[in-house]
Amino acid sequence: MIFDEAILPKELQMMKAFLPFLPADMQKALAICIKWMELQKTIEYFSRNPPIQQPPDMGNLMKHMKGLLPPEEQSQIEQFADMFENMDMYREMFEGFSSSFSPDQKE
């Protein structure tokens, strides 16, 4: 789940959507109010849900970013994710291969 989805109720999302359609003199005050409420929701969220760090997996990171990008950029992210996944596979394969030989063993 995306962080914003976890902390932002639909009412705040709707307020953000309506913001540009309000009179100009009200937009700044409402935007500050929305950000204040987001901060309060963030504090509440972390008081109920301690943070958990995801493993530093570039393929997984790319997959999370994919949904935030326009379709033409999503294919590039998919290529990067596949590349990182293949790099991990090759690294594991070569680590296993190199560990089968001892340092003083000759071919």
C-alpha positions in Angstrom: 0.0 0.0 0.0 1.2 3.4 -0.9 1.9 5.6 2.2 -0.5 8.4 1.1 -3.3 5.8 0.8 -2.7 4.6 4.3 -2.8 8.1 5.9 -5.2 10.2 3.7 -8.9 9.7 4.2 -11.1 10.3 1.2 -12.2 13.6 2.6 -8.7 15.0 2.5 -8.1 13.6 -1.0 -11.3 15.4 -2.1 -10.3 18.7 -0.5 -7.0 18.5 -2.5 -8.9 17.9 -5.7 -11.2 20.9 -5.0 -8.4 23.2 -4.1 -7.7 24.7 -7.5 -11.4 25.5 -7.9 -11.7 27.6 -4.8 -11.3 31.4 -4.7 -7.6 32.3 -4.9 -7.6 33.9 -1.4 -8.9 30.7 0.2 -6.5 28.3 -1.6 -3.4 29.1 0.5 -5.2 28.8 3.8 -6.9 25.5 2.9 -3.6 24.1 1.5 -1.9 24.8 4.8 -4.8 23.2 6.7 -4.6 20.1 4.5 -0.9 19.7 5.1 -1.4 20.2 8.8 -4.0 17.4 8.8 -1.7 15.2 6.8 1.0 15.7 9.4 -1.4 14.8 12.1 -2.4 11.6 10.2 1.2 10.7 9.7 2.0 11.0 13.4 -1.1 8.9 14.2 -0.1 6.3 11.6 3.4 5.8 12.9 2.2 5.7 16.5 0.0 2.7 15.6 2.3 1.1 13.0 6.0 1.1 13.8 8.1 1.5 10.6 9.5 -1.6 8.9 12.3 -1.4 6.5 11.9 -3.3 3.2 15.0 -5.2 2.0 17.2 -3.1 -0.3 16.0 -4.9 -3.5 16.2 -2.7 -6.5 13.8 -4.8 -8.5 11.2 -4.5 -5.8 11.8 -0.7 -5.6 11.3 -0.4 -9.4 8.0 -2.3 -9.1 6.8 0.1 -6.5 7.7 3.1 -8.6 6.1 1.7 -11.7 2.5 2.5 -10.7 3.4 6.2 -10.2 4.7 6.8 -13.7 3.0 7.4 -17.0 2.6 4.3 -19.2 5.6 5.1 -21.5 7.9 5.3 -18.5 6.5 2.2 -16.9 8.0 0.0 -19.6 11.4 1.5 -18.8 11.0 0.7 -15.1 10.0 -2.8 -16.0 13.2 -3.2 -18.0 15.3 -1.9 -15.1 13.4 -4.2 -12.6 14.2 -7.2 -14.9 17.8 -6.1 -15.3 18.2 -5.9 -11.5 16.5 -9.3 -11.0 18.9 -10.8 -13.6 21.9 -9.2 -11.9 20.9 -10.8 -8.6 20.4 -14.2 -10.3 23.9 -13.9 -12.0 25.5 -12.8 -8.8 24.1 -15.7 -6.9 25.1 -18.1 -9.7 28.7 -16.8 -9.8 29.0 -16.8 -6.0 27.9 -20.4 -5.9 30.3 -21.2 -8.8 33.3 -19.5 -7.2 32.7 -20.9 -3.8 33.0 -24.5 -5.2 36.7 -23.9 -5.8 39.1 -23.3 -2.9 41.7 -20.5 -3.3 44.6 -22.9 -3.6 42.8 -25.4 -5.9 44.1 -25.2 -9.6 42.3 -26.4 -12.7 
